[in-house]
Amino acid sequence: MPTPSVTQFNQSDLEHKSNRLLIISEGFESRSLSFLSALQNEKLFEHSIVVKNAPERKNRLEELLKEVQPRTNKKAKEAEYDRFHPTKFEEMLGEILKPIEDSLEEVVIDISVMSKMLIMSLLWRLQSIKCPVRIIYTEPMSYCPSEDEFAKQRKDFSNIGLSPSFGVHDVVRTPELSSVIMQRSPAYVIAFNSFNEQLIHALLATINPAHLIMIGCKPPHLSWREKAAQEIHADVINDFSSDNPLKEDGLLKRTSSALDYRETIACLSEIYNKICFTHRMVLAPTGSKMQALGCALFKICCPDVHIEYPTPESYLLTGFSSDEIRTIHQVYLDSVAETCWSVSAKFELNG
């Protein structure tokens, strides 16, 4: 069975099933409402889980609940996700899902404004549910910073105007996403370019790895961002130059699409098959939301991979992404477990 592709979402895709669960997160961006706003006011979902972010920040929670309720038969369950203490959410999610999971016909998850660690935790828990899982991702027309803003301030990457997130609170992990396998072996840390270079410095300070592999983030439309994000991480890439070969154009050889999660799985699988018997693989999903989806599915395929995530201290609450939406994308998994079985077979993940 081929790994599912990324396609454009259409409301007609949500027909013919009655017992459907929606999982969606509140956020401060207008696109946190875009998916639901695109749906007609009809009962498409039997259950819903609305994830509230903690520590509390500016959000659109009330607006989101007003969009959720007309489309859901039962009252929405609210679950708090503390990005500084994510373990509590894993426990809460299990309690909410247990009474309903055996009867579900489909789970729909809107990851558009979710924490990347939250995406990892959700997919890990949903591997035990046998029904299809539909991943929704709303792509905006643009992100902060603009190309002009970056060009003007490129000499000072610490400037918060260049980054949608800034600072690092801590490097977090959870019991379900952790692994003690090969804990005494030298570590390969795998991370992704972003516009917040402090995330990688915090990771290195915590782990002190023998090797660091940076994977470039390749946007499907805003191509200038790939080079800009690499420029921000130039010092780190140079410090681990033997782990990070470059192409003739100076960009990293290892890159994956910011949208097509399958490229992330392919890249991680190639690395894993080379090092899994000699090194501990520590994966940090510091890239895009869809790269985080690829990381989540890869982690399920390879439970010995250990997940660490440097959590941003705060976020830029204005101009994070544009109000205008380019496309609402979807990935339809027959089930998380079946998809991961196919991935394991395709890439021969036998570590």
N, C-alpha and C positions, 0 to 999 in steps of 0.2 A: 504494500500500500504506500503510495507516494506521500511525502510530507506535505500537508495542506499549504496552498499558496495564499497570498494576501490578495483579497478581492474587494471590490467596492460593495458597501452595504446597501441593501434595499429593504424597505419595510416588508415586502412580500416574503422575505426570507423567514419572517417570524410567524408565518401561518401554520396551521395544522397541528399545533401542540398546545395543550392546555396547562399542564403542570410545569410551569417554567419559573426559574429563579433568576432575578436580576441582582447583581452585585455592582454597586457603583459608589464612587467616593466623592465627597464634597471637595470643593476647591475654591480658590479665589479668582480663577480665570473664567471668562465667559464661556469658554468651550466645555466647562464642566457640565453645562446644560445642553450642549449642542445635540448630542445623541437623542436624548429624550424629546427635545423640542422638535426633532425631525419626525417623530412618530405621531400617528393620529391618537386622539384621546379615546382609546379603547383598552379593554382589559387584556393586555398581552402577557401579563405576568401573574402568576398565582402568589408568589412570595417575592420579597425584596429585602436586601440588606444594604443599608446606607452607612458607609464608613465615615465617621467623624474624625478629623485630625486633631491630635494633641501633640505638643502644647497648642492651645487654641490660638488661632490667628484670624485675620480677616477672611471671611468665607461667604459662600452663597448657599449655606445649608437650608435656610428656610425656603429659598427659591427652588432648590433641588427637591425638597420634600413635596412642594406643591406640584412639581412635574411628575414625581414618582407615583403619588397616591391615585390620580385618575387612571393610571395604567396598571394598577396592581389590585388584585382582589382582597388580599389580606393586608392589614396595617404593616407598614415598613418596620423592620427591626433595625434599630440603630446600634452600631458597634464602634467603640472608640479604638482608634489606632494611634498609639503613642510612638512616634518615630524614634524617640530616644530609648524607649523600653518596649520593643516589638513583641517580646515573648507573650505578654498578656493577651494580645490579639489572637495569637495562635490558639490559646486555650478557649477564648470566647467564641471563636469561629467554630470550633468543634462542637461546642454546646448548642449553637444555633442550628448547625447542619444536621446533627444526629437525628432529630425527630422527623426530618423531611427527606433526607438524602435518598432513601430507597425508592421513593415514589416519584422523584424528579424525572422529567422527560428531557429537560435541557437546562443548562446554566448559561446565562449571558453575563459577561464581565466587561464593563467599560473601564479600560485601564488608562484613559486619556490623561487624567491628572493624578494618577495614583503614585505613591512612593514606589520606587523600584524594589525595595525590600518587601513591601506589601504585595506586589505582583508575585514575587518569589514565594512568599508564604501561601498565598491563595492557590497557586498552581500545585504546590506541594500537597496541600490538603485535598485538592480536588482529584488527585490521581486515584483515590479510592472510590470515587463516584463513577458509575458505569455509563451514565448518559452523556450525550454530546455536550461540548463546551464551546461557546461562541465568544471569541475575543473581539471587542470593539476598540478601535483606536481612531480618534478624531485628529486629523492633521491640520494645523493652522497654516495660513499663508506665509507667516513669518514668525521669527522668534527674536527675543532680545539676546545680544545686541544686533543692530543692523550692521551692514557691511561698512557704512560710512562711520558709524560710532566706533566700530572696532579699529578702523584705520586711524582715527583721531587720537585714540587712547591706547594704542597697542604697546607703547613703551611702559605702561604701568598696568600689568595684568591683575594686580591686587585691587584695582578700582572696581567697586561693586557695580558700577554701571555697565561693566563688561560682562557680568555673569548673572544668570537668572537665579543662581543660588550662591551664597557666600559663607565663608567660615566653615568650621567643622566642630560639631558638638562632641562627637565620640565615634569610635569605630564599634559598630554593634554587630551582634550575632544572635541567633536563636537556637534552641536545642534541636528543632527539627531540621534546620539547614546547616547544622554543624556536623563535622566528622572528626573522629580521633584516629582514623586509619592513617598510618604512616606519619604520625605526629612527630616522631623523632627524626624523620628524614628531612633533608634540606628542602626548602619551599620554593616553588615557582608561583609568584603572584601574577595573576592575569587581570588587567583592568582596561578601561576604555577611555579614550580622549573625551574631554568635555570642556566647558568654559569655566570650570572651577578647579584650578590646579591644586588648591589646598587639600582637596580630597585625597589625592595621591600622596602628598607629603605626609598626611596623617596616617595613611595606610602603611607607608614605609617605616614611619617612626614606631608603629605598633608591632609590626611583624619582623622587620629587619631581614628581608628575604635574600636568599642566595641569587635569585634571578627575578627579573620583572619584565613581563611582556605587555606592551601597550598595543591595543587594537584600535585602529583608526575608525572614526565614525563618519560614514559616507552618506550624506543626505541625498535623497532622490532629486531634489530641486535646487536647494541652496548650496551649490557645490563649493562656494568660497569658504564655507564653515569647516570643511574637512581640513584644509590647510591652516586656517586660523586656530582651530583647536590643537593641532599638532604644534604650531608655533608656541602656544601657551605652555605646552609640556616639553619643549625642546631640551631644557636642562636635564630633566629626568630621563628622557630618551637617550641623550648623549651619555649620561652616567651608566646606562645599561645598553650601550650601543651594540654589543655582541648578541644581545637577545632581541634586538629590534632592527633588523636589516631594512634598508631603504631602497626604493626604486630609483630609476634615473632622474625622475622629476623631483626627488627629495622627499616624497611622501612614504609613509610606512608601507611595507609589503603586505603586512597583515591588516586588512581592513574588512569591515562588514557594513552592510547597508543599515542606515538608521531606521529603515522601514521593513525590509524583508528579513524577518527573524531567522530564516533558514541559513543565511550567510553566516550569522553568528554561530549557529550550531555547527556548521561545517568547519569554521575556523577553530572553535574550541575543541572539536573532535580530533582535528589534526594534531593540535598541541598535546592533548591528553594521551593519544596513542603513542606519542614519542616519549613521554615522561612518566607515565602512570606507575611504572614498576620501580622507578628509581627516586622519584621526588613526590612531595606532597603538593597537590594543586590547590591553590587558594584563589577563589574567584570573587572579584568585586564588581558588581553590576553598576558601574559608574557612567555608562553611556546613555543611550536613548531608552525610551519606554519599550520599544519593540526589540531592542537589543536585550533588555532585561527579560522579555518574554523568551527569547532564545536561551538566555542563561538559565531560566527557570526550568525549561524542558530538558536542557542538558544536565542540570543537577539531578533531575529525577532519573535520567538514564545512568548517571554515574554518582551514586550516593556517597562514594568515598571523597568526592570533591567537597571542600570546605568553603562556606560562604562567609565573607566579611564585608561589611558595608560602612564606609565613612559617611556618617549622616550630616548633611549641611546644617549649620547653626540656624540659618534663616534664609528667606527667599525675597526676591524683588517682587513686590506686590502690584506694581503697575508696569505694564508693557512686557510682561513675561512672555506672552505670545499674542498674536493678533486676534482680534475679534472675528475677523473673516476666516472662514473655514475653507480649506482646499478640497478635502475629501473625507468622508467617514469610511474607514477601512474595516474589514473583518477577517478573522481567521477561524474557520470552522473545523473543530477537532471532533472526530467520531467519539472519542473519549481521550482524556489525557493519557491514560495508561496505554491504550492502543497506539496512539501517536508516538509515545516514547519507545514502545517496543519496535516500531518501524524505524525510528531514528537509530536505535542501538544496532539493529540489523544492517542498516544502510552503511553506517560508519564503522561497523565491527568494533563496538565499544565493549571490549571483553576484559577491561582491567579489573 
